[in-house]
Amino acid sequence: MTESIDAFVLERALFCEKNVWFYQVPAGQVTNLAPRADAWDPEHPLLTGSVRVLQKGDACFVQLFEPVSDDAETSASPTLFAQCPLHITRELSLDVYVHDCVDSSRYFMLRVEDETSGRCAFVGIGFPDRTVAFNFKATLLDYAKYVLRQFNVRHMETIEKTEVADGMSSQKKDMSLPKGTTIRMNLKTSANEDGEKLTRHRSCNNGGAVKNVPLIPPPPTESTKTAAPSLAVAEFVTTGTDEDWGDFTSA
């Protein structure tokens, strides 16, 4: 089931036209690639057939079919006369395979190729209607633009994949030290300096505590509390006795 799905290729007819004239191109025009329709004897075509532009996946072909006889069945497929594959790349443009005639916009010269032997030849075609000829060339130009867009998309995908691969390789880079490597660290301190700093720090803390915290006087004892009232009572008694006796004597 998977193989059949992978082998499936979409085919689409981009252009179809009947009553198209086919011509034999003189050897001189093939050499200079400057075809002229008046040299083909336009009034006497080789045959009158049909033209179809078929796209298979990303590939495209201009197919020339022989005319269908009147007594043939309607469902019978036409016979392929010649085929022009369009192998368009950045270096090979559409003009390599389809040439415009210099004296008429209704005539073209096609580079046809035999699928079996790979041999190439040139065949001329002509359309009775100028509008149909314009649509034929416009279809081929649209396909050429499509191919170039596909090239650009693939190029960008390749660049993105390369950047991702480079990023992953940089992340996986081994940052460990080689075997046998030693590291020397100089802290610029000694045991004596550390001891002196610690002693100065402690002395500052102790001296500040003694100077900053005031001393609280001790609480009074019991003898001190009772002595003061007794003295006051004695003074009161002595003073009162002297006053009473003084008044009695004077009386």
ChimeraX attribute file (.defattr): number of C-alpha atoms within 10 A of each C-alpha:
attribute: neighborCount
match mode: 1-to-1
recipient: residues
	/A:1	5
	/A:2	6
	/A:3	7
	/A:4	7
	/A:5	8
	/A:6	8
	/A:7	8
	/A:8	9
	/A:9	11
	/A:10	9
	/A:11	13
	/A:12	12
	/A:13	12
	/A:14	17
	/A:15	18
	/A:16	14
	/A:17	14
	/A:18	13
	/A:19	14
	/A:20	20
	/A:21	21
	/A:22	28
	/A:23	22
	/A:24	17
	/A:25	21
	/A:26	15
	/A:27	10
	/A:28	10
	/A:29	15
	/A:30	15
	/A:31	9
	/A:32	8
	/A:33	15
	/A:34	14
	/A:35	24
	/A:36	19
	/A:37	22
	/A:38	13
	/A:39	11
	/A:40	19
	/A:41	12
	/A:42	15
	/A:43	8
	/A:44	11
	/A:45	16
	/A:46	16
	/A:47	15
	/A:48	20
	/A:49	21
	/A:50	22
	/A:51	26
	/A:52	18
	/A:53	21
	/A:54	18
	/A:55	20
	/A:56	12
	/A:57	11
	/A:58	13
	/A:59	14
	/A:60	23
	/A:61	19
	/A:62	23
	/A:63	18
	/A:64	24
	/A:65	20
	/A:66	16
	/A:67	17
	/A:68	16
	/A:69	9
	/A:70	7
	/A:71	6
	/A:72	10
	/A:73	9
	/A:74	10
	/A:75	6
	/A:76	8
	/A:77	10
	/A:78	16
	/A:79	12
	/A:80	14
	/A:81	15
	/A:82	20
	/A:83	22
	/A:84	23
	/A:85	20
	/A:86	23
	/A:87	16
	/A:88	19
	/A:89	12
	/A:90	8
	/A:91	6
	/A:92	11
	/A:93	15
	/A:94	16
	/A:95	15
	/A:96	14
	/A:97	18
	/A:98	21
	/A:99	17
	/A:100	20
	/A:101	19
	/A:102	13
	/A:103	12
	/A:104	14
	/A:105	16
	/A:106	20
	/A:107	26
	/A:108	23
	/A:109	27
	/A:110	23
	/A:111	21
	/A:112	24
	/A:113	16
	/A:114	13
	/A:115	12
	/A:116	6
	/A:117	7
	/A:118	9
	/A:119	9
	/A:120	12
	/A:121	15
	/A:122	20
	/A:123	21
	/A:124	25
	/A:125	27
	/A:126	23
	/A:127	21
	/A:128	12
	/A:129	10
	/A:130	14
	/A:131	11
	/A:132	15
	/A:133	19
	/A:134	13
	/A:135	12
	/A:136	20
	/A:137	16
	/A:138	13
	/A:139	13
	/A:140	20
	/A:141	15
	/A:142	11
	/A:143	19
	/A:144	19
	/A:145	13
	/A:146	13
	/A:147	19
	/A:148	15
	/A:149	12
	/A:150	13
	/A:151	14
	/A:152	12
	/A:153	12
	/A:154	12
	/A:155	11
	/A:156	12
	/A:157	12
	/A:158	12
	/A:159	12
	/A:160	12
	/A:161	11
	/A:162	12
	/A:163	12
	/A:164	12
	/A:165	12
	/A:166	11
	/A:167	11
	/A:168	11
	/A:169	11
	/A:170	10
	/A:171	10
	/A:172	8
	/A:173	8
	/A:174	9
	/A:175	7
	/A:176	6
	/A:177	9
	/A:178	8
	/A:179	6
	/A:180	5
	/A:181	6
	/A:182	7
	/A:183	5
	/A:184	5
	/A:185	5
	/A:186	5
	/A:187	6
	/A:188	5
	/A:189	8
	/A:190	8
	/A:191	7
	/A:192	9
	/A:193	9
	/A:194	10
	/A:195	11
	/A:196	10
	/A:197	10
	/A:198	11
	/A:199	10
	/A:200	10
	/A:201	11
	/A:202	10
	/A:203	11
	/A:204	10
	/A:205	10
	/A:206	10
	/A:207	10
	/A:208	10
	/A:209	11
	/A:210	10
	/A:211	9
	/A:212	8
	/A:213	8
	/A:214	8
	/A:215	8
	/A:216	6
	/A:217	6
	/A:218	6
	/A:219	6
	/A:220	8
	/A:221	8
	/A:222	8
	/A:223	8
	/A:224	9
	/A:225	10
	/A:226	10
	/A:227	10
	/A:228	10
	/A:229	11
	/A:230	11
	/A:231	10
	/A:232	10
	/A:233	11
	/A:234	11
	/A:235	11
	/A:236	11
	/A:237	10
	/A:238	10
	/A:239	11
	/A:240	11
	/A:241	10
	/A:242	10
	/A:243	10
	/A:244	10
	/A:245	11
	/A:246	10
	/A:247	9
	/A:248	8
	/A:249	7
	/A:250	6
	/A:251	6
